[in-house]
């Protein structure tokens, strides 16, 4: 009788090893419990932390980030000093508004 009971307990404990929940399920449950606790104790601080996290994450997810990067690459950091052209400088435009470099029509159409 005792051996049968012992074998049954061992079989159940062995089967329990195969029914483990994945690690991410346990961590998600613990994180949810933490958020519920934090919300119950300090809702203002919880909301401010959430807004702070969103403020850090949203710029990376925003489509405007793409266009900001494109504008920063297209617009030079150092602007050329206007030089009076005497005809011997082929790389200097005759007038500062002369088209030179990449086409920036995409910037005008934003």
DRENPA-3360 file (N, C-alpha, C; in nm, 2 decimals, always signed):
BEGIN
1 = XXXXXXXX = +0.08/-0.12/+0.00/+0.00/+0.00/+0.00/+0.09/+0.13/+0.00 ~ +0.19/+0.13/+0.08/+0.28/+0.25/+0.09/+0.36/+0.26/-0.03 ~ +0.40/+0.15/-0.09/+0.48/+0.17/-0.22/+0.39/+0.22/-0.33 ~ +0.27/+0.17/-0.33/+0.18/+0.22/-0.44/+0.15/+0.37/-0.42 ~ +0.13/+0.41/-0.30/+0.11/+0.56/-0.27/+0.24/+0.64/-0.31 ~ +0.35/+0.58/-0.27/+0.48/+0.65/-0.31/+0.50/+0.66/-0.46 ~ +0.47/+0.55/-0.53/+0.48/+0.55/-0.67/+0.38/+0.65/-0.74 ~ +0.26/+0.66/-0.68/+0.16/+0.76/-0.73/+0.21/+0.90/-0.71;
9 = XXXXXXXX = +0.26/+0.93/-0.60/+0.31/+1.07/-0.57/+0.43/+1.10/-0.66 ~ +0.52/+1.01/-0.68/+0.64/+1.03/-0.77/+0.59/+1.05/-0.91 ~ +0.49/+0.97/-0.95/+0.45/+0.99/-1.09/+0.38/+1.13/-1.11 ~ +0.31/+1.17/-1.01/+0.24/+1.30/-1.02/+0.35/+1.41/-1.02 ~ +0.45/+1.40/-0.94/+0.55/+1.50/-0.93/+0.63/+1.51/-1.06 ~ +0.65/+1.39/-1.12/+0.72/+1.38/-1.25/+0.64/+1.45/-1.36 ~ +0.51/+1.43/-1.36/+0.42/+1.49/-1.46/+0.42/+1.64/-1.44 ~ +0.43/+1.68/-1.31/+0.43/+1.83/-1.29/+0.54/+1.90/-1.35;
17 = XXXXXXXX = +0.66/+1.83/-1.37/+0.77/+1.89/-1.44/+0.74/+1.92/-1.58 ~ +0.66/+1.84/-1.65/+0.62/+1.86/-1.79/+0.52/+1.97/-1.81 ~ +0.45/+2.01/-1.70/+0.34/+2.10/-1.71/+0.38/+2.24/-1.66 ~ +0.51/+2.27/-1.67/+0.56/+2.40/-1.62/+0.51/+2.51/-1.72 ~ +0.49/+2.62/-1.66/+0.45/+2.74/-1.75/+0.58/+2.80/-1.80 ~ +0.58/+2.86/-1.92/+0.70/+2.92/-1.98/+0.74/+3.04/-1.89 ~ +0.87/+3.07/-1.90/+0.93/+3.18/-1.81/+0.87/+3.31/-1.84 ~ +0.83/+3.34/-1.96/+0.77/+3.47/-1.99/+0.63/+3.48/-1.94;
25 = XXXXXXXX = +0.56/+3.38/-1.92/+0.43/+3.38/-1.86/+0.44/+3.42/-1.72 ~ +0.53/+3.36/-1.65/+0.55/+3.39/-1.51/+0.60/+3.54/-1.49 ~ +0.69/+3.58/-1.57/+0.74/+3.72/-1.56/+0.63/+3.82/-1.59 ~ +0.55/+3.79/-1.69/+0.44/+3.88/-1.73/+0.34/+3.89/-1.61 ~ +0.31/+3.78/-1.55/+0.22/+3.78/-1.44/+0.28/+3.86/-1.32 ~ +0.41/+3.85/-1.30/+0.47/+3.92/-1.19/+0.47/+4.07/-1.22 ~ +0.49/+4.10/-1.35/+0.50/+4.25/-1.39/+0.36/+4.30/-1.38 ~ +0.25/+4.23/-1.41/+0.12/+4.28/-1.40/+0.08/+4.30/-1.25;
33 = XXXXXXXX = +0.12/+4.21/-1.17/+0.10/+4.22/-1.02/+0.17/+4.35/-0.97 ~ +0.29/+4.37/-1.02/+0.37/+4.49/-0.98/+0.29/+4.62/-1.02 ~ +0.25/+4.62/-1.14/+0.17/+4.74/-1.19/+0.04/+4.76/-1.11 ~ -0.03/+4.65/-1.08/-0.15/+4.67/-1.00/-0.12/+4.72/-0.87 ~ -0.01/+4.67/-0.80/+0.03/+4.72/-0.67/+0.07/+4.87/-0.68 ~ +0.15/+4.90/-0.78/+0.19/+5.04/-0.79/+0.07/+5.14/-0.82 ~ -0.02/+5.09/-0.90/-0.14/+5.17/-0.93/-0.22/+5.20/-0.80 ~ -0.23/+5.09/-0.72/-0.31/+5.10/-0.60/-0.25/+5.19/-0.49;
41 = XXXXXXXX = -0.12/+5.19/-0.49/-0.05/+5.27/-0.38/-0.02/+5.41/-0.43 ~ +0.03/+5.43/-0.55/+0.07/+5.56/-0.60/+0.03/+5.58/-0.74 ~ -0.09/+5.61/-0.77/-0.14/+5.63/-0.91/-0.07/+5.74/-0.98 ~ -0.05/+5.85/-0.91/+0.01/+5.97/-0.98/+0.16/+5.93/-1.03 ~ +0.23/+5.87/-0.94/+0.37/+5.83/-0.98/+0.37/+5.73/-1.09 ~ +0.27/+5.63/-1.09/+0.26/+5.53/-1.19/+0.23/+5.60/-1.33 ~ +0.14/+5.69/-1.33/+0.10/+5.76/-1.45/+0.22/+5.84/-1.50 ~ +0.29/+5.91/-1.42/+0.40/+5.99/-1.46/+0.52/+5.91/-1.52;
49 = XXXXXXXX = +0.54/+5.79/-1.46/+0.64/+5.70/-1.51/+0.59/+5.64/-1.65 ~ +0.46/+5.62/-1.66/+0.41/+5.57/-1.79/+0.43/+5.68/-1.90 ~ +0.40/+5.80/-1.87/+0.42/+5.91/-1.96/+0.57/+5.93/-2.00 ~ +0.65/+5.92/-1.90/+0.80/+5.93/-1.92/+0.85/+5.82/-2.02 ~ +0.80/+5.69/-2.00/+0.84/+5.58/-2.09/+0.78/+5.61/-2.23 ~ +0.66/+5.66/-2.24/+0.61/+5.69/-2.37/+0.69/+5.80/-2.44 ~ +0.73/+5.90/-2.36/+0.81/+6.01/-2.42/+0.95/+5.96/-2.47 ~ +1.00/+5.85/-2.41/+1.12/+5.80/-2.46/+1.10/+5.71/-2.58;
57 = XXXXXXXX = +0.99/+5.64/-2.59/+0.97/+5.54/-2.69/+0.91/+5.60/-2.82 ~ +0.82/+5.70/-2.81/+0.75/+5.75/-2.92/+0.84/+5.82/-3.03 ~ +0.94/+5.89/-3.00/+1.02/+5.95/-3.10/+1.08/+5.84/-3.20 ~ +1.12/+5.73/-3.14/+1.18/+5.63/-3.23/+1.07/+5.56/-3.32 ~ +0.95/+5.57/-3.28/+0.84/+5.50/-3.35/+0.77/+5.60/-3.44 ~ +0.80/+5.73/-3.43/+0.73/+5.83/-3.51/+0.77/+5.84/-3.65 ~ +0.68/+5.86/-3.75/+0.72/+5.87/-3.89/+0.80/+6.00/-3.91 ~ +0.78/+6.10/-3.82/+0.85/+6.23/-3.84/+1.00/+6.22/-3.82;
65 = XXXXXXXX = +1.04/+6.11/-3.75/+1.18/+6.09/-3.72/+1.25/+6.07/-3.86 ~ +1.19/+6.00/-3.95/+1.25/+5.97/-4.08/+1.27/+6.10/-4.15 ~ +1.17/+6.19/-4.16/+1.18/+6.31/-4.23/+1.28/+6.41/-4.17 ~ +1.29/+6.41/-4.03/+1.39/+6.49/-3.96/+1.53/+6.45/-4.00 ~ +1.55/+6.32/-4.00/+1.68/+6.27/-4.04/+1.72/+6.30/-4.19 ~ +1.62/+6.29/-4.28/+1.64/+6.33/-4.42/+1.68/+6.48/-4.43 ~ +1.61/+6.56/-4.36/+1.64/+6.71/-4.36/+1.77/+6.74/-4.31 ~ +1.81/+6.67/-4.20/+1.94/+6.70/-4.14/+2.05/+6.65/-4.23;
73 = XXXXXXXX = +2.03/+6.55/-4.30/+2.14/+6.50/-4.40/+2.14/+6.59/-4.52 ~ +2.03/+6.65/-4.56/+2.03/+6.73/-4.68/+2.08/+6.87/-4.66 ~ +2.05/+6.93/-4.54/+2.09/+7.07/-4.52/+2.23/+7.07/-4.46 ~ +2.32/+7.15/-4.51/+2.46/+7.15/-4.46/+2.47/+7.22/-4.33 ~ +2.56/+7.18/-4.25/+2.58/+7.24/-4.12/+2.66/+7.37/-4.13 ~ +2.76/+7.37/-4.22/+2.83/+7.50/-4.25/+2.79/+7.55/-4.38 ~ +2.75/+7.68/-4.39/+2.70/+7.74/-4.51/+2.82/+7.81/-4.58 ~ +2.83/+7.80/-4.71/+2.95/+7.87/-4.77/+2.94/+8.02/-4.77;
81 = XXXXXXXX = +3.05/+8.08/-4.76/+3.06/+8.23/-4.76/+3.05/+8.28/-4.90 ~ +2.96/+8.38/-4.93/+2.95/+8.43/-5.07/+3.08/+8.48/-5.12 ~ +3.12/+8.44/-5.24/+3.25/+8.48/-5.30/+3.21/+8.54/-5.43 ~ +3.28/+8.65/-5.46/+3.26/+8.72/-5.59/+3.33/+8.63/-5.70 ~ +3.26/+8.59/-5.80/+3.31/+8.50/-5.90/+3.39/+8.58/-6.01 ~ +3.51/+8.55/-6.03/+3.59/+8.61/-6.13/+3.61/+8.53/-6.25 ~ +3.54/+8.41/-6.26/+3.55/+8.32/-6.38/+3.65/+8.21/-6.36 ~ +3.74/+8.22/-6.27/+3.84/+8.12/-6.25/+3.81/+8.02/-6.14;
89 = XXXXXXXX = +3.69/+8.02/-6.09/+3.65/+7.93/-5.98/+3.53/+7.84/-6.03 ~ +3.56/+7.73/-6.09/+3.45/+7.65/-6.14/+3.36/+7.58/-6.04 ~ +3.42/+7.56/-5.92/+3.34/+7.49/-5.81/+3.25/+7.58/-5.73 ~ +3.27/+7.71/-5.74/+3.19/+7.81/-5.67/+3.08/+7.86/-5.76 ~ +2.95/+7.86/-5.71/+2.84/+7.91/-5.80/+2.85/+8.06/-5.81 ~ +2.80/+8.11/-5.92/+2.81/+8.25/-5.95/+2.72/+8.33/-5.85 ~ +2.61/+8.27/-5.81/+2.52/+8.33/-5.72/+2.48/+8.23/-5.61 ~ +2.46/+8.28/-5.48/+2.43/+8.18/-5.38/+2.30/+8.10/-5.40;
97 = XXXXXXXX = +2.21/+8.16/-5.49/+2.08/+8.08/-5.51/+2.09/+7.99/-5.63 ~ +2.20/+7.98/-5.70/+2.22/+7.89/-5.81/+2.20/+7.75/-5.76 ~ +2.12/+7.67/-5.84/+2.10/+7.53/-5.79/+2.24/+7.45/-5.80 ~ +2.27/+7.39/-5.69/+2.39/+7.31/-5.68/+2.37/+7.21/-5.57 ~ +2.41/+7.08/-5.60/+2.39/+6.98/-5.51/+2.26/+6.90/-5.54 ~ +2.21/+6.83/-5.44/+2.09/+6.74/-5.45/+1.97/+6.82/-5.47 ~ +1.87/+6.76/-5.53/+1.74/+6.82/-5.55/+1.66/+6.81/-5.42 ~ +1.60/+6.92/-5.37/+1.53/+6.92/-5.24/+1.38/+6.94/-5.26;
105 = XXXXXX = +1.33/+6.89/-5.37/+1.18/+6.91/-5.40/+1.10/+6.83/-5.30 ~ +1.15/+6.72/-5.25/+1.08/+6.64/-5.15/+1.06/+6.72/-5.02 ~ +1.16/+6.81/-4.99/+1.15/+6.89/-4.87/+1.04/+7.00/-4.89 ~ +1.03/+7.05/-5.01/+0.93/+7.16/-5.04/+0.79/+7.10/-5.04 ~ +0.77/+6.97/-5.07/+0.64/+6.90/-5.08/+0.59/+6.85/-4.95 ~ +0.67/+6.86/-4.84/+0.62/+6.81/-4.71/+0.50/+6.87/-4.66;
% end
